[in-house]
Amino acid sequence: MRIGVPHAILAALILLAVCAGFSDQRPPLEKSLQAGYQFNLKSDNATPEIAPDAVHIIYWEKWNNFEGEAMQHCVNAFNAHSREALTSSDTKFRARFLSPSGQQIFVHLLSVTQVNQKTLLAVSGGIPPDVAGLWSRDVPNFARFNAALPLEDWLKRDGPAREEYQPPFWNMCVYDGKVFALPTTPATVALHWNKKLFREAGLDPETPPRTIQELDAFNEKLTKLDADGKITQMGFHPGEPGWWNYGWGNWFGGPHVSSDGRTLLLDSKEWLAAFNWLNGVAEKYGRDQVRSFRGGLGNFDSPQNAFISGKVAMVLQGVWMANFIRMYNPALEWGAAPFPMPGGTAKDPVTLVQADVLIVPRGAAHPEEAWKFVRYVSSLGALDDPDAPLEGIEILCFYQGKNTPFRKVSRAFSQKFQRQYENEYIKVFMRLGESKNAQIEPVMPMWGEIRQAVASAYDELMDKGNQPGHNPQEILSNLQNRLQPKLDREWARIDRERAAEEKP
């Protein structure tokens, strides 16, 4: 892996972006390639020769380490196909991998920190990358502020079709009826449990909790205190890792907002049930103790990870957790199952759903060529040939050790995945993606602010839920009353803009 000097160079590029907004000039390719980390993979074939007139695509992505290298495998496959297409007589193959004028397309993958913020800045300055890898929660902002190109015309021409995806992963890319992104690696969330700690606590190591009552009972048996009464091990801590604190009402069957996105539902009986349960956990184990224990837990991407090190026996995590277990504690005995909350059923359990996504930023220098790369990433190889090479999304998901967002997988992917990972629990995450109770983050105005406000309300509850003015009902009512008028004003502004656009 070659590491550049991303922060200094990117600051310079952003300054150039501001100037470019007036001069319509872009930095030279060499400058653009210093805006992030670049991956060099010895395991792939040599980099294909680049034709003198090749169209160079700049692709910013948030990943680093093995996740970034996984995408580099996918980029390398596309680049090799484009080079091969130069001499191919197959017109469909040429159309798929060459520019409209028949030029080679060469994609440069750059790992960029704070990629969502920097992409917005680059769009505003007029020198965005050609492709950007974001989080699904970024889609509303990029769509609302005209920072991403709608993909409708390309999708109608080239696919993929909505029906090819598991519904949540397609839906999170749609804003105001238009598709602005396509999903890459999916994320459904499940309960992971430590079988060794279950066994030591007298629990069946092969049987996770199936109801919220069992979760509470297991938590009590698995939580340990030292002589001073401090928590040294916890069965389940709702704030670890803390990534899902915006969605606790979802687990109890409560959406954040009405189906039209205009009315918040944060003071519903489902959200109140969730906050009452969380408040009970804090009361039972002591607010100071729960806070202190959480503060002493290690970083996620490290051997000190709370679950990997055995500090917590159960944790909410995504499909990627298996990668970090293999990396830091391969001897760990673990399992994964749907999180046992009352908002779902055995057939259709609740899960929170996110994804990484690709967009073509508005103002991209080479939008058609950028789309051809995005389309390749959003493709599958031969479905029925077990010996066929992996293509597109399956290259990426294989090297990241994840399931894909598609309904179908190829036989080659399935067999190769099983040989490589021996992960029987991958099927849990695949089934969760098909659940009718799979909850995506609302694709709506103000979602970023709402998301942060709900997460802050969780913190307030866990710290002060026993104090006057801070009980669960009061916290949720205050949240609803504070955010709804702001959402009303945002919708009024959007409605005015739409009405102005419709005038002849």
N, C-alpha and C positions, 0 to 999 in steps of 0.2 A: 504494500500500500504506500503510495506517495502522498505525503502531507504537505500542503501548501501553507499559505499564511492567510486563511480565509477572512479573518475579521478586518485586517487592514485593507486588504484588496477589496473586500466587499463594501467597506465604507467608501472607498474610492469609486467603486462602480455605482453606488447609490448617488454620489455626487455627480458622476457622469450622467446618471439617469435624469437628474434634474435639468442638466444642461441639454441633454438629448431631447427633452420635451420641447425645447425651443429650436434646436438646430437640426433635429431629425437625424442625428448621427449616432452610431452605435460603437462601443469600444471594439477594438480588433479582437479576433478569436483568441489570441494569446492572453489578453487581459481577462477575457471571460473565463478561460480555463483555470485561472488562478483564484476564482471566486469561491472555491470549496475544495474538499478532498477528492482525489481521484483514486480509483481502485485498479490495481494491476494483478491479474489472476494468472498464476503459473499453470493452473490446472486446465485452462482453456487452450484452444489452438492459438497460434500466433495471431496477433492483430492483423486483420486483412489489409491489404494494400489500399490506400485511400486515393481515389482518382483525383486529378488536379481540379476538376470542376465539381467535386462532391459538395452536397449541401450539408453543412454542419449544424446539428441540432444540439442545443444546450439544454440539459435536463437537470434541474435542481431537485434533490431528494433529501429527506430528513434522516435517513438511515445511515448508520456507520457499522463498523465491525462486521460480523457475519451476515447481518441483515442487508447492509449495503453491498457486500460481496455477492449475496444472492441475486440482487437486482443487476449487478454487473454481469453475471452469467446470462441473464435475459437480454441485456443490452448487447453483449457479445454475439448472441445468436442472431439478433436482428441485423447487426452490422455485417455478419457473415452472409446472411441471406441477401442483403442489399448488394454486396459485392458480387455474389454469384449471379444475381439477376441481370447484371450488366451484359453477361454473355449468354443468357438463357434465351431460348426460342419460345418459351412458354409465355404467352402474352398476359395471362392472368397473374402469373408469378411476377412478371416485370411490373405490372400495374400495382401490385400489392407492395412491392419493396423499393420502387424507384420513384423519383419525383415526377410530376406531370410532364416535365420535359426530358425524362429519361436519364436523369443524373443519379448517381449513387447517393444514398442518405447515410450519414455517419453520425451516430448519437454519442455524445460525451456526457457521462454520468458524473455529477458533482455532488458530494455530500455537503449540505449547507445547514448550519444551525439556524434556528428560528426561521425556518423556511417560509412559513405562512406570512409573517410580518415582512420579511425581506422581499418576498414576491409581490406583495401589495405595494411596497415602496418602489420596486422596479417597474411595476405596471404604471404607477402614477408618473414616473419619470420618463417612460417611453422606451425602456430597454429591458423588458422582462425576459426570462428564459423562454425557450420554445415549449417546454413541458415543465410542470411543477408537480411534485408529489406532496400532497397535503393530508390532513386528517378529515374524516367525513364531517366533523363539526364545523369545518371551515367553509363548507359549500354555501350556506346562506349568505355569509358576508361577501364572498367572491361573486356570487350571483347578484345580490342586491346592489352592489356598488359597481357592477359592470366590469369586473376585473377578470372574468373568465368567459371564454367564448361558449355559447350554447352548441351542443353537439348534434342537434336534431338532424340537420341535413346530411351530415356524415353518417349518422346511425341509419337513416333511411336508405342510404346508398350502399353501405358496407356492413351493417350490423355492428355489434351483436344485438339481438332482440331482447326485450325485457323478459320474455318467457324463459330465456336461457339461465337467468340468475335466480338464486334464492331471493324471494321478495324483499326482505329488509335491506339487502345490499344495493338493490336497484333504487328502492324508494329514497334512501338517504342521499342520492345523487340528484334528485329532482326538486327544483324550486320553482314555484309558480307555474307548474305544468311543463317546465322545460328541463332537459337533462344537461347538467353543466359539468359532470365528472363521470368517471367510471371507476368502480372499486378494483383494488389490487388484492391485498391480503386482508381477509376478514377477521373479525374478532367477536366471538360470543364468549360470555362469561359463565364460568361454572365453579362449583365448590371443589377445591382440592383438599384432600385430607391425608394426614401422615399416619400410615398404617402401624408403624412401630409405636407411636405414642398412643394410638387407640388400644393396642394390645396391652401396653403397660398400665393403662387406666382401667383395664377389665372390660373394654368394649370389643365387639367383633370387628376386626380390622378390615373385613371385606364389606361391611355394611355402613354406609354413611347415614347421617340423619335424613329422614324423609319428610319431616314436618318441622314447623318452627318450634313446637314444644320439644321435639327430640333434639333439635339444635341447641336449645337452652339447657337441656339436661346434659348433653354431651359436653357443652362448654363448662359446666360446673365440675364435671368429673375430670376434665383435662386441664383445668386451671390450677396452678401451684403457687403457694406463697412461701416466703422465707420466714425466718424467726421473727423478723420485725413487721411482718404482715404485708410486705411488698410483693407485688406480682412478679414472679420469675418466669412463668410460662402461662400462656393463655390458650384456651381452646379455640375461641373465635373472638377477634377484635374487629368491630365493624369499621374502624378507621384504618385498617391495614389492608391494602396499601394506601387507601384514601383516594383512589382514582374514581370511585363510583359514588361518592357522597352526594352528587347531584341527582341520583336516581332512586333513593330509597323508597319513595312512594310507588315507583313502578313495580317493585317486588310484591307489593300488597294490592296490585291491580289498579293503581291510580295513575293516569296519564298526567303530564305536566299541563296540558292545554287541550281545549276542545278541538274537534277534527278540522275546523276551518282555521285554526291557529290564532283566533282572536280573543278567546276567553281563557285566562289562566284558571287552573283547577287545584291550586296548591293548598287550599284549605278544605279539601274534600275529606270525606270520612276515611278514605284509603290512605291519604297522606297523614292524617291524624293517627291512624292505627300504626303506621310505620314509625312516626316520631314517638308515640307512646312506648313502642317496643324498644327503640333505641334508648329512650330515657330510662327505661327499666334496667337495661344493661349497665348504664352508667351508675345508677343508684345501687345496684347489687354489688358491683365490684369497687365502687368508690371513684368519684370523678377525678380526684387528684391521682389516685393509683392508676387508673386507666390512662390518664394523660401522661403520667411519668413513664409508664411502661411503653407506650407508643413512642415517646421521645427517645427512648434508648434502643430502638430497633435499628438494624443496619440498613444500608442502601439496597435498593432492589437488585441492581446488577452487580452483585458481589456475593462471596461466600457467607457474608453476615446477613443476607436476606432473611427476614423473619421466619418464613416458612422453610426455606432450605436449611437453615441452621437449627430448626426445631424449637424456636421461641414461641411460635403459634402452631397449633395442630391443624387448623382449618383456615383456609383463606379463599377469598374470591379472586380468581385470576382467569386470564384468557388462555387460548391454545398455545401461545408462545412460552408458557411457563415450563413446559417440558424441555425446551432448549436450555433454559438456565439451570434446571435441575441436572441435566446431563453435563453441563459445563462445570458446575460448582459442587455437586454432591451426587454423583451417579449411583451411589449405593442406596439412596433414599427410597424407601418403600412408600409409594403414594398412589392415590386414585383420584378420579374426577367424576363428578355427578352433577346433575342439575341442583341449583341452590333451592332448598326446601322452603319456599315462601308461599303465603296463602293466595297470591294473585294468580297462580297457575294451577294446572292439573298434571296428573301423571303423564298424560298423553301430550299435553302442550304446556310444559313448564315455562316459567318466566325466565328470560335472560335479557341482559342489556347487550345491545349490538352496536359495534362501531366498525370502521374499516379505514384503511389507507386508500387514498383515491388519487387519480391523475387528472389534471386539468390542462387545457391549452390556454395560457393567459392571453387576455386581450392585448393586442400590440405585438404578439410574437412575430419574429422576423419570417418564420417559415411555417405558417399554420397548417398547410396541407401535408407537408412532410412530417410535422409534429404529430398530426392525427394518425398518420400511417404507423408511427411507432406506438402510439397509445392503442391503436386497434390491434397491433400484434401482441402487445402485453395482454390485451383482453381477448385472447384466443386460446383454443385448445388444439392439440395435435390429433392424430388419428385415434378415434375412440376405441376401436376394437382390436388393434394390433398390439400385442403385449411387448413386441420388440421395437416399436416405433420410437424415435427420439422424442423427448419431451419438447413442447413448444410453449411459448407465451407464458400465460399465467401459471402453468404447471411447472415451468422451470423455476420461477420466482418462489412459488409456494413450497416446492420440494426442498429447495435449499434453505428456506426459512423454517421448514418443519411444520407447515400449516396446511389446513384444508383450503380449498378454493371457494370463491363466492358463487360458483356455478352449480347448477343442479346436477350436472353430470361430471364425471371424471373419466379419464381414459384408463384402459386396463394397464397400460405401461406405468402411469402415475401411481395407480393403486398398488401394483406389485412392487415397484421400486420403493415406494414410501414404506411399505410394510417391512421390506428387507433392511432398509436403512435405519428406521426408527423403532420398530417393534412396539409401537404405541397403540395399544388397544383402545385408549381413551379418545383418540382422534374422532371416533364415531360419535362420541357424546357431543362434541362441538358441532359436527355436521348436522346431527339431528336437532340441536338447539336452533340452528339457522333456519330450519323449516317450521319451528314452532309458531303457532298462531299468536302466542304471547311473547314473541321476540320484540323487544322494545327498542326502537331507534331513538337517537336524539332528535327532537323536533326540528324539521327543516323550515325555519320560520324567522321572521325579523326578531332582532334583539336576543337571539338564543344565547349568544356568548355571555351577555350580561345576566340573563336569567340563570344560566348554568352556574355562574360564579356566585350569584346571590343565594341559590339553594344550597350550594356547598358551604357557604358561610353560615347559613341558618343551621346546618348540621353542627358546625363547630360551636355555635352559640348554645345549641341544645345540650351538647355533651359537656360543655363547661358550666352552664348556668341554668339547666333545666329545672332545678329545684329552688330557684330564686323567684321572688315576685316579679311579674312582668315577663318572665322567660319560660313559662311552661309550654308544652308542645302546642296547645291551641293558640296561645298568644303569639308565639313565634311564627306560626303558619299564617295566622290572620294578618299580622303585620307585614309579612312577606307578600301576601296576596294584595293587600291594600296599597302597598308601596309600588309594586310592579305593574298592576293592571292599568292605572292611569297612564303610565309611560308607554305601555304597549298600545293603548287606545290612540295616543298621539302619534305613535309610529305608523299605525295602520291608516290613520287619517291622512298623514303625509303621503303614504303610498297610494291611497285612493285618489288623492288630488293629482299625483303624477300620472297615474294611469288614465284618469279622465282627460288630462291635457294631451296625452299621447294619442288618444282616440279622436280628438277633434280634427276635422279636415283642414 
